[in-house]
Amino acid sequence: METPASSPAKPESTRTRALFLMLTLLTGALNAISFLALGGVFVSVMTANLALVGIAVGGSDPELARNSLVALAGYVAGVLLGTRYCERSERRNRPGVRPLLSGELLLLCGVLAGWLASDGSPTAHLRTVLLGTAALAMGCQSATIRAAAPPGVSTTYMTGLLTAVLTDLLARRRPDWGRAALLAAVPAGAALGTLVVGTARTAAPLLPVVLLATALALSGANPG
């Protein structure tokens, strides 16, 4: 799916759905890894991180406050940079998805390299760097999907998607099973991330890299 920043991906495309699914699994896995090993915060769930800032302030926990703010700053920077790139791509009528996903892949490879260099036990300073880099990657992904996906589809934050699926169910409308699958992919990815942290900690960030590489391959293929 080589999609211009101004052209939404076709929701009926099986390959496009698989792309979104891979990115959502990646989100779940990376959030689990960051929460368990990079300071107890998330790299895409900014509402939770805002709450954690308040909890840290109320509980006098400067480390939690710092980690939450680092994740917030990284995510915001990623959204701003990704959105700016999408806008420029739209004006020039150039594809915007693959370059942004490629940039995200480079960021996650950087996280993996730093992680491997510390044998899966980064120092406090390195944890901060890796956390900010991972959040930057998630912000970039969020901006990419906002520009390229159909309205209402997200691979990094699910509150709106959950609300839409529940509203359809209550209204007795036919549910969008593709979007329901994205909701299921978040805990599935988190379970995978938790598993690799527990059983193969030294190589844990390799999982998000593999998932993103798969998504990147799907983004470059012609829709089937």
Accessible surface in RSA format (square Angstrom, percent):
REM  Atomic radii and reference values for relative SASA: ProtOr
REM  Chains: A
REM  Algorithm: Lee & Richards
REM  Probe-radius: 1.40
REM  Slices: 20
REM RES _ NUM      All-atoms   Total-Side   Main-Chain    Non-polar    All polar
REM                ABS   REL    ABS   REL    ABS   REL    ABS   REL    ABS   REL
RES MET A   1    11.76   6.1  10.75   7.1   1.01   2.4  11.73  10.0   0.03   0.0
RES GLU A   2    82.69  47.5  55.53  42.0  27.16  64.7  41.42  80.1  41.26  33.7
RES THR A   3     8.75   6.2   7.29   7.4   1.45   3.5   5.81   7.8   2.93   4.4
RES PRO A   4    40.89  29.8  40.89  37.3   0.00   0.0  40.89  33.8   0.00   0.0
RES ALA A   5     6.46   5.9   0.92   1.4   5.54  12.6   2.02   2.8   4.44  11.8
RES SER A   6    59.17  50.0  29.73  39.7  29.44  67.8  20.24  43.1  38.93  54.5
RES SER A   7    43.59  36.8  42.02  56.1   1.56   3.6  20.87  44.5  22.71  31.8
RES PRO A   8    81.83  59.6  68.52  62.5  13.31  48.4  68.52  56.6  13.31  82.7
RES ALA A   9     3.91   3.6   0.00   0.0   3.91   8.9   2.99   4.2   0.92   2.4
RES LYS A  10   130.05  63.4 126.24  77.5   3.81   9.1  70.60  63.5  59.45  63.3
RES PRO A  11    66.25  48.3  63.01  57.4   3.24  11.8  66.25  54.7   0.00   0.0
RES GLU A  12   124.15  71.3  97.89  74.1  26.26  62.5  70.07 135.5  54.08  44.2
RES SER A  13     8.02   6.8   4.06   5.4   3.96   9.1   8.02  17.1   0.00   0.0
RES THR A  14   107.04  76.1 104.80 106.2   2.25   5.4  71.55  96.1  35.49  53.7
RES ARG A  15    84.70  35.6  79.67  40.6   5.03  12.0  10.66  14.6  74.03  44.9
RES THR A  16     2.00   1.4   1.80   1.8   0.20   0.5   0.27   0.4   1.73   2.6
RES ARG A  17    92.49  38.8  88.64  45.2   3.85   9.2  44.28  60.5  48.21  29.2
RES ALA A  18    33.77  31.1  30.09  46.4   3.69   8.4  33.20  46.8   0.57   1.5
RES LEU A  19     0.62   0.3   0.62   0.4   0.00   0.0   0.62   0.4   0.00   0.0
RES PHE A  20     8.63   4.3   8.63   5.3   0.00   0.0   8.63   5.2   0.00   0.0
RES LEU A  21    59.08  32.9  59.08  42.3   0.00   0.0  59.08  41.5   0.00   0.0
RES MET A  22    38.22  19.8  38.17  25.3   0.05   0.1  33.39  28.4   4.83   6.4
RES LEU A  23     0.08   0.0   0.02   0.0   0.06   0.1   0.08   0.1   0.00   0.0
RES THR A  24     0.00   0.0   0.00   0.0   0.00   0.0   0.00   0.0   0.00   0.0
RES LEU A  25    25.26  14.1  25.26  18.1   0.00   0.0  25.26  17.7   0.00   0.0
RES LEU A  26     0.00   0.0   0.00   0.0   0.00   0.0   0.00   0.0   0.00   0.0
RES THR A  27     2.88   2.1   2.88   2.9   0.00   0.0   2.88   3.9   0.00   0.0
RES GLY A  28     0.99   1.2   0.00   N/A   0.99   1.2   0.99   2.7   0.00   0.0
RES ALA A  29     0.00   0.0   0.00   0.0   0.00   0.0   0.00   0.0   0.00   0.0
RES LEU A  30     1.77   1.0   1.77   1.3   0.00   0.0   1.77   1.2   0.00   0.0
RES ASN A  31    11.75   8.1  11.75  11.4   0.00   0.0   8.67  20.9   3.08   3.0
RES ALA A  32    10.90  10.0   3.36   5.2   7.54  17.1  10.55  14.9   0.35   0.9
RES ILE A  33     1.81   1.0   1.81   1.3   0.00   0.0   1.81   1.3   0.00   0.0
RES SER A  34     0.00   0.0   0.00   0.0   0.00   0.0   0.00   0.0   0.00   0.0
RES PHE A  35    89.77  44.9  83.76  51.9   6.01  15.6  83.76  50.8   6.01  17.2
RES LEU A  36    86.60  48.2  55.71  39.9  30.89  77.7  57.86  40.6  28.74  77.3
RES ALA A  37     7.34   6.7   0.00   0.0   7.34  16.7   4.88   6.9   2.46   6.5
RES LEU A  38     2.46   1.4   1.09   0.8   1.37   3.4   1.09   0.8   1.37   3.7
RES GLY A  39    24.70  30.5   0.00   N/A  24.70  30.5  15.30  42.0   9.40  21.0
RES GLY A  40    24.00  29.6   0.00   N/A  24.00  29.6  17.97  49.3   6.03  13.5
RES VAL A  41     0.00   0.0   0.00   0.0   0.00   0.0   0.00   0.0   0.00   0.0
RES PHE A  42    53.98  27.0  53.98  33.4   0.00   0.0  53.98  32.7   0.00   0.0
RES VAL A  43     0.00   0.0   0.00   0.0   0.00   0.0   0.00   0.0   0.00   0.0
RES SER A  44     1.95   1.6   0.04   0.1   1.90   4.4   0.00   0.0   1.95   2.7
RES VAL A  45    58.77  38.7  57.53  52.1   1.23   3.0  58.77  51.1   0.00   0.0
RES MET A  46    27.11  14.0  23.68  15.7   3.43   8.2  23.68  20.1   3.43   4.5
RES THR A  47   111.39  79.2 106.94 108.4   4.45  10.6  70.03  94.1  41.36  62.5
RES ALA A  48    29.25  26.9  21.45  33.1   7.79  17.7  28.14  39.6   1.11   2.9
RES ASN A  49     0.00   0.0   0.00   0.0   0.00   0.0   0.00   0.0   0.00   0.0
RES LEU A  50   110.89  61.8 101.06  72.3   9.83  24.7 101.46  71.3   9.43  25.4
RES ALA A  51    58.14  53.5  43.52  67.2  14.62  33.3  55.38  78.0   2.76   7.3
RES LEU A  52    30.03  16.7  30.03  21.5   0.00   0.0  30.03  21.1   0.00   0.0
RES VAL A  53    30.75  20.2  30.75  27.8   0.00   0.0  30.75  26.7   0.00   0.0
RES GLY A  54    43.00  53.0   0.00   N/A  43.00  53.0  34.44  94.5   8.57  19.2
RES ILE A  55   107.37  61.1  97.38  72.5  10.00  24.1 104.72  75.4   2.65   7.2
RES ALA A  56     1.37   1.3   0.00   0.0   1.37   3.1   0.18   0.3   1.19   3.1
RES VAL A  57   108.60  71.5  90.20  81.7  18.40  44.3  96.40  83.8  12.20  33.1
RES GLY A  58    69.58  85.8   0.00   N/A  69.58  85.8  37.83 103.8  31.74  71.1
RES GLY A  59    53.85  66.4   0.00   N/A  53.85  66.4  31.09  85.3  22.76  51.0
RES SER A  60    97.35  82.3  70.25  93.8  27.10  62.4  44.78  95.4  52.57  73.6
RES ASP A  61    59.41  41.6  55.79  55.5   3.62   8.6  15.69  36.9  43.72  43.6
RES PRO A  62   106.94  77.9  96.78  88.2  10.16  36.9 103.71  85.6   3.23  20.1
RES GLU A  63    82.32  47.3  81.63  61.8   0.69   1.7  23.83  46.1  58.49  47.8
RES LEU A  64    30.31  16.9  28.41  20.3   1.90   4.8  29.85  21.0   0.46   1.2
RES ALA A  65    18.80  17.3  18.80  29.0   0.00   0.0  18.80  26.5   0.00   0.0
RES ARG A  66   101.74  42.7  97.07  49.5   4.67  11.1  58.25  79.6  43.48  26.4
RES ASN A  67     8.27   5.7   8.27   8.0   0.00   0.0   0.00   0.0   8.27   8.0
RES SER A  68     0.00   0.0   0.00   0.0   0.00   0.0   0.00   0.0   0.00   0.0
RES LEU A  69    96.98  54.0  94.07  67.3   2.91   7.3  94.38  66.3   2.60   7.0
RES VAL A  70    33.03  21.7  28.82  26.1   4.21  10.1  31.99  27.8   1.04   2.8
RES ALA A  71     0.00   0.0   0.00   0.0   0.00   0.0   0.00   0.0   0.00   0.0
RES LEU A  72    23.94  13.3  23.88  17.1   0.06   0.1  23.94  16.8   0.00   0.0
RES ALA A  73    64.33  59.1  51.46  79.4  12.87  29.3  60.06  84.6   4.27  11.3
RES GLY A  74    10.17  12.5   0.00   N/A  10.17  12.5   9.48  26.0   0.70   1.6
RES TYR A  75    22.29  10.4  22.29  12.7   0.00   0.0  17.30  13.0   4.99   6.2
RES VAL A  76    76.91  50.6  75.62  68.5   1.28   3.1  76.90  66.8   0.01   0.0
RES ALA A  77    38.90  35.8  34.73  53.6   4.16   9.5  38.71  54.5   0.18   0.5
RES GLY A  78     0.67   0.8   0.00   N/A   0.67   0.8   0.67   1.9   0.00   0.0
RES VAL A  79    43.35  28.5  43.35  39.2   0.00   0.0  43.35  37.7   0.00   0.0
RES LEU A  80   115.97  64.6 110.75  79.2   5.22  13.1 111.47  78.3   4.51  12.1
RES LEU A  81   118.39  65.9 113.01  80.9   5.37  13.5 113.64  79.8   4.74  12.8
RES GLY A  82     0.55   0.7   0.00   N/A   0.55   0.7   0.34   0.9   0.21   0.5
RES THR A  83    51.71  36.8  50.40  51.1   1.31   3.1  45.92  61.7   5.79   8.8
RES ARG A  84   135.58  56.9 134.01  68.3   1.56   3.7  45.10  61.6  90.47  54.8
RES TYR A  85    85.30  39.8  83.48  47.5   1.82   4.7  62.50  47.0  22.80  28.1
RES CYS A  86     9.23   7.0   8.85   9.9   0.38   0.9   6.98  17.7   2.25   2.4
RES GLU A  87    77.80  44.7  75.63  57.2   2.17   5.2  27.32  52.8  50.48  41.2
RES ARG A  88    98.49  41.4  98.17  50.0   0.32   0.8  11.15  15.2  87.34  52.9
RES SER A  89     6.33   5.3   3.76   5.0   2.57   5.9   2.32   4.9   4.01   5.6
RES GLU A  90    94.64  54.3  81.48  61.6  13.16  31.3  17.14  33.2  77.50  63.3
RES ARG A  91   160.99  67.6 122.62  62.5  38.37  91.4  76.22 104.2  84.77  51.4
RES ARG A  92   130.40  54.8 105.84  54.0  24.56  58.5  37.82  51.7  92.58  56.1
RES ASN A  93   121.19  83.6 101.70  98.3  19.49  46.9  26.02  62.6  95.17  92.0
RES ARG A  94   138.73  58.2 138.56  70.6   0.17   0.4  37.71  51.5 101.02  61.2
RES PRO A  95    57.15  41.7  53.44  48.7   3.72  13.5  53.44  44.1   3.72  23.1
RES GLY A  96     1.05   1.3   0.00   N/A   1.05   1.3   1.05   2.9   0.00   0.0
RES VAL A  97     3.30   2.2   3.14   2.8   0.16   0.4   3.30   2.9   0.00   0.0
RES ARG A  98    77.02  32.3  76.92  39.2   0.10   0.2   9.46  12.9  67.56  40.9
RES PRO A  99    56.45  41.1  40.03  36.5  16.42  59.7  47.36  39.1   9.09  56.5
RES LEU A 100    16.07   8.9  14.76  10.6   1.31   3.3  15.80  11.1   0.27   0.7
RES LEU A 101     0.63   0.4   0.63   0.5   0.00   0.0   0.63   0.4   0.00   0.0
RES SER A 102    40.20  34.0  38.98  52.0   1.21   2.8  27.50  58.6  12.70  17.8
RES GLY A 103    28.13  34.7   0.00   N/A  28.13  34.7  26.18  71.8   1.95   4.4
RES GLU A 104     0.21   0.1   0.21   0.2   0.00   0.0   0.00   0.0   0.21   0.2
RES LEU A 105    34.38  19.1  34.38  24.6   0.00   0.0  34.38  24.1   0.00   0.0
RES LEU A 106   133.93  74.6 125.15  89.5   8.78  22.1 125.38  88.1   8.56  23.0
RES LEU A 107    48.17  26.8  45.67  32.7   2.50   6.3  48.17  33.8   0.00   0.0
RES LEU A 108     2.54   1.4   2.00   1.4   0.54   1.4   2.00   1.4   0.54   1.5
RES CYS A 109    49.84  37.7  45.69  51.0   4.15   9.7  20.77  52.6  29.07  31.4
RES GLY A 110    37.99  46.8   0.00   N/A  37.99  46.8  30.54  83.8   7.45  16.7
RES VAL A 111     3.15   2.1   2.97   2.7   0.17   0.4   3.08   2.7   0.07   0.2
RES LEU A 112    23.10  12.9  23.10  16.5   0.00   0.0  23.10  16.2   0.00   0.0
RES ALA A 113    59.60  54.8  50.02  77.2   9.59  21.8  55.46  78.1   4.14  11.0
RES GLY A 114    14.91  18.4   0.00   N/A  14.91  18.4  14.12  38.7   0.79   1.8
RES TRP A 115     0.27   0.1   0.27   0.1   0.00   0.0   0.27   0.1   0.00   0.0
RES LEU A 116    81.40  45.3  71.11  50.9  10.29  25.9  71.28  50.1  10.11  27.2
RES ALA A 117    89.89  82.6  46.34  71.5  43.55  99.1  59.86  84.3  30.03  79.6
RES SER A 118    26.23  22.2   9.58  12.8  16.65  38.4  19.86  42.3   6.36   8.9
RES ASP A 119   106.74  74.8  97.22  96.8   9.52  22.5  24.99  58.8  81.76  81.5
RES GLY A 120     0.03   0.0   0.00   N/A   0.03   0.0   0.03   0.1   0.00   0.0
RES SER A 121    78.52  66.4  61.26  81.8  17.26  39.8  38.70  82.4  39.82  55.8
RES PRO A 122     8.04   5.9   2.07   1.9   5.97  21.7   2.07   1.7   5.97  37.1
RES THR A 123    91.21  64.9  83.29  84.4   7.92  18.9  82.83 111.3   8.38  12.7
RES ALA A 124    53.55  49.2  47.06  72.6   6.49  14.8  47.44  66.8   6.11  16.2
RES HIS A 125   143.80  78.6 135.40  94.1   8.40  21.5  98.60 101.6  45.20  52.6
RES LEU A 126    44.89  25.0  44.86  32.1   0.02   0.1  44.86  31.5   0.02   0.1
RES ARG A 127    66.24  27.8  66.04  33.7   0.20   0.5  12.16  16.6  54.08  32.8
RES THR A 128    34.08  24.2  32.17  32.6   1.91   4.6  28.33  38.1   5.75   8.7
RES VAL A 129    72.59  47.8  64.72  58.6   7.87  19.0  71.16  61.8   1.43   3.9
RES LEU A 130     5.64   3.1   5.64   4.0   0.00   0.0   5.64   4.0   0.00   0.0
RES LEU A 131     0.30   0.2   0.30   0.2   0.00   0.0   0.30   0.2   0.00   0.0
RES GLY A 132    15.46  19.1   0.00   N/A  15.46  19.1  13.81  37.9   1.65   3.7
RES THR A 133    30.90  22.0  27.37  27.7   3.53   8.4  12.84  17.2  18.06  27.3
RES ALA A 134     0.00   0.0   0.00   0.0   0.00   0.0   0.00   0.0   0.00   0.0
RES ALA A 135     0.00   0.0   0.00   0.0   0.00   0.0   0.00   0.0   0.00   0.0
RES LEU A 136    42.83  23.9  42.83  30.6   0.00   0.0  42.83  30.1   0.00   0.0
RES ALA A 137     0.00   0.0   0.00   0.0   0.00   0.0   0.00   0.0   0.00   0.0
RES MET A 138     0.00   0.0   0.00   0.0   0.00   0.0   0.00   0.0   0.00   0.0
RES GLY A 139     0.00   0.0   0.00   N/A   0.00   0.0   0.00   0.0   0.00   0.0
RES CYS A 140    13.86  10.5  13.86  15.5   0.00   0.0   3.77   9.6  10.09  10.9
RES GLN A 141     0.19   0.1   0.00   0.0   0.19   0.5   0.19   0.4   0.00   0.0
RES SER A 142    10.51   8.9   6.89   9.2   3.62   8.3   1.46   3.1   9.05  12.7
RES ALA A 143     4.31   4.0   0.03   0.1   4.28   9.7   2.13   3.0   2.18   5.8
RES THR A 144     1.32   0.9   0.97   1.0   0.35   0.8   0.73   1.0   0.59   0.9
RES ILE A 145     5.38   3.1   5.02   3.7   0.36   0.9   5.02   3.6   0.36   1.0
RES ARG A 146   185.62  77.9 158.36  80.7  27.26  64.9  50.75  69.4 134.87  81.7
RES ALA A 147    31.98  29.4  12.00  18.5  19.98  45.5  21.54  30.3  10.44  27.7
RES ALA A 148     1.17   1.1   1.17   1.8   0.00   0.0   1.17   1.6   0.00   0.0
RES ALA A 149     8.99   8.3   0.47   0.7   8.53  19.4   0.47   0.7   8.53  22.6
RES PRO A 150    10.71   7.8   8.41   7.7   2.29   8.3   8.49   7.0   2.22  13.8
RES PRO A 151   117.15  85.4 101.04  92.1  16.11  58.6 112.86  93.2   4.29  26.7
RES GLY A 152    54.32  67.0   0.00   N/A  54.32  67.0  35.76  98.1  18.57  41.6
RES VAL A 153    18.49  12.2   7.38   6.7  11.11  26.8   7.44   6.5  11.05  30.0
RES SER A 154    10.60   9.0   9.46  12.6   1.14   2.6   9.57  20.4   1.02   1.4
RES THR A 155     0.74   0.5   0.09   0.1   0.65   1.6   0.00   0.0   0.74   1.1
RES THR A 156     4.03   2.9   0.61   0.6   3.42   8.2   0.13   0.2   3.90   5.9
RES TYR A 157   101.68  47.5  97.24  55.3   4.44  11.6  79.64  59.8  22.04  27.2
RES MET A 158    29.87  15.5  24.68  16.3   5.19  12.3  24.87  21.1   5.00   6.6
RES THR A 159   108.10  76.9 103.23 104.7   4.87  11.6  70.74  95.0  37.36  56.5
RES GLY A 160    49.88  61.5   0.00   N/A  49.88  61.5  40.52 111.2   9.36  21.0
RES LEU A 161     4.02   2.2   0.33   0.2   3.68   9.3   0.73   0.5   3.29   8.8
RES LEU A 162    82.98  46.2  82.98  59.4   0.00   0.0  82.98  58.3   0.00   0.0
RES THR A 163    78.76  56.0  76.11  77.2   2.65   6.3  59.45  79.9  19.31  29.2
RES ALA A 164    40.00  36.8  32.49  50.1   7.51  17.1  39.33  55.4   0.67   1.8
RES VAL A 165    14.45   9.5  13.58  12.3   0.86   2.1  14.45  12.6   0.00   0.0
RES LEU A 166    87.59  48.8  87.53  62.6   0.06   0.1  87.53  61.5   0.06   0.2
RES THR A 167    64.35  45.8  61.30  62.1   3.05   7.3  47.93  64.4  16.41  24.8
RES ASP A 168    31.58  22.1  31.58  31.4   0.00   0.0   1.26   3.0  30.32  30.2
RES LEU A 169    92.69  51.6  77.65  55.6  15.04  37.8  78.87  55.4  13.82  37.2
RES LEU A 170   155.69  86.7 129.40  92.6  26.29  66.1 132.52  93.1  23.18  62.4
RES ALA A 171    50.14  46.1  19.86  30.6  30.28  68.9  31.41  44.2  18.73  49.6
RES ARG A 172   225.89  94.8 189.88  96.8  36.01  85.7  70.89  96.9 155.00  93.9
RES ARG A 173   125.61  52.7 116.05  59.2   9.56  22.8  64.21  87.8  61.41  37.2
RES ARG A 174   212.61  89.3 183.52  93.6  29.09  69.3  72.47  99.0 140.14  84.9
RES PRO A 175    24.84  18.1  20.58  18.8   4.26  15.5  20.78  17.2   4.06  25.2
RES ASP A 176    46.86  32.8  38.31  38.1   8.55  20.2  23.78  56.0  23.07  23.0
RES TRP A 177   168.59  67.7 161.07  78.0   7.52  17.6 144.83  77.2  23.77  38.6
RES GLY A 178    17.36  21.4   0.00   N/A  17.36  21.4  11.26  30.9   6.09  13.6
RES ARG A 179    54.01  22.7  53.99  27.5   0.02   0.0   8.95  12.2  45.07  27.3
RES ALA A 180    24.37  22.4  19.37  29.9   5.00  11.4  19.72  27.8   4.64  12.3
RES ALA A 181    43.28  39.8  34.96  53.9   8.32  18.9  41.42  58.3   1.85   4.9
RES LEU A 182     8.30   4.6   8.30   5.9   0.00   0.0   8.30   5.8   0.00   0.0
RES LEU A 183    33.68  18.8  27.55  19.7   6.13  15.4  27.84  19.6   5.84  15.7
RES ALA A 184    62.02  57.0  52.13  80.4   9.89  22.5  58.71  82.7   3.31   8.8
RES ALA A 185     3.85   3.5   0.43   0.7   3.42   7.8   3.78   5.3   0.07   0.2
RES VAL A 186    42.80  28.2  42.80  38.7   0.00   0.0  42.80  37.2   0.00   0.0
RES PRO A 187    82.24  59.9  73.30  66.8   8.95  32.5  78.80  65.1   3.44  21.4
RES ALA A 188    46.63  42.9  36.31  56.0  10.32  23.5  44.94  63.3   1.69   4.5
RES GLY A 189     0.00   0.0   0.00   N/A   0.00   0.0   0.00   0.0   0.00   0.0
RES ALA A 190    31.68  29.1  31.15  48.1   0.53   1.2  31.68  44.6   0.00   0.0
RES ALA A 191    62.45  57.4  49.35  76.2  13.10  29.8  57.67  81.2   4.78  12.7
RES LEU A 192    73.01  40.7  72.64  52.0   0.37   0.9  73.00  51.3   0.01   0.0
RES GLY A 193     0.00   0.0   0.00   N/A   0.00   0.0   0.00   0.0   0.00   0.0
RES THR A 194    67.35  47.9  65.09  66.0   2.26   5.4  52.68  70.8  14.67  22.2
RES LEU A 195   104.56  58.2  99.08  70.9   5.48  13.8 104.36  73.3   0.20   0.5
RES VAL A 196    32.38  21.3  32.38  29.3   0.00   0.0  32.38  28.1   0.00   0.0
RES VAL A 197    15.38  10.1  10.72   9.7   4.66  11.2  10.72   9.3   4.66  12.6
RES GLY A 198    66.47  82.0   0.00   N/A  66.47  82.0  32.43  89.0  34.04  76.2
RES THR A 199   104.68  74.5  64.99  65.9  39.69  94.6  63.34  85.1  41.34  62.5
RES ALA A 200    50.23  46.2  40.39  62.3   9.84  22.4  50.23  70.7   0.00   0.0
RES ARG A 201    94.88  39.8  89.76  45.8   5.13  12.2  41.85  57.2  53.03  32.1
RES THR A 202    67.38  47.9  66.33  67.2   1.05   2.5  39.19  52.6  28.19  42.6
RES ALA A 203    40.19  37.0  35.56  54.9   4.63  10.5  35.84  50.5   4.35  11.5
RES ALA A 204     0.63   0.6   0.00   0.0   0.63   1.4   0.55   0.8   0.08   0.2
RES PRO A 205     3.00   2.2   2.18   2.0   0.82   3.0   2.18   1.8   0.82   5.1
RES LEU A 206    81.28  45.3  81.28  58.2   0.00   0.0  81.28  57.1   0.00   0.0
RES LEU A 207    34.27  19.1  28.92  20.7   5.34  13.4  32.78  23.0   1.48   4.0
RES PRO A 208     0.94   0.7   0.94   0.9   0.00   0.0   0.94   0.8   0.00   0.0
RES VAL A 209    17.02  11.2  17.02  15.4   0.00   0.0  17.02  14.8   0.00   0.0
RES VAL A 210    77.38  50.9  75.26  68.1   2.12   5.1  77.09  67.0   0.29   0.8
RES LEU A 211    17.76   9.9  17.73  12.7   0.04   0.1  17.73  12.4   0.04   0.1
RES LEU A 212     0.07   0.0   0.00   0.0   0.07   0.2   0.07   0.0   0.00   0.0
RES ALA A 213    44.12  40.6  37.45  57.8   6.67  15.2  38.31  54.0   5.81  15.4
RES THR A 214    56.88  40.5  51.34  52.0   5.54  13.2  38.17  51.3  18.71  28.3
RES ALA A 215     0.00   0.0   0.00   0.0   0.00   0.0   0.00   0.0   0.00   0.0
RES LEU A 216    24.09  13.4  24.09  17.2   0.00   0.0  24.09  16.9   0.00   0.0
RES ALA A 217    68.98  63.4  49.64  76.6  19.34  44.0  60.87  85.7   8.11  21.5
RES LEU A 218    32.55  18.1  31.26  22.4   1.29   3.2  31.91  22.4   0.64   1.7
RES SER A 219     0.00   0.0   0.00   0.0   0.00   0.0   0.00   0.0   0.00   0.0
RES GLY A 220    39.70  49.0   0.00   N/A  39.70  49.0   9.38  25.7  30.32  67.9
RES ALA A 221    31.15  28.6  21.91  33.8   9.25  21.0  30.32  42.7   0.84   2.2
RES ASN A 222   128.31  88.5 118.71 114.7   9.60  23.1  26.08  62.8 102.23  98.8
RES PRO A 223    78.46  57.2  55.89  50.9  22.57  82.0  56.35  46.5  22.10 137.4
RES GLY A 224    83.25 102.7   0.00   N/A  83.25 102.7  59.37 162.9  23.88  53.5
END  Absolute sums over single chains surface
CHAIN  1 A    10546.4       8749.8       1796.6       7240.8       3305.6
END  Absolute sums over all chains
TOTAL         10546.4       8749.8       1796.6       7240.8       3305.6
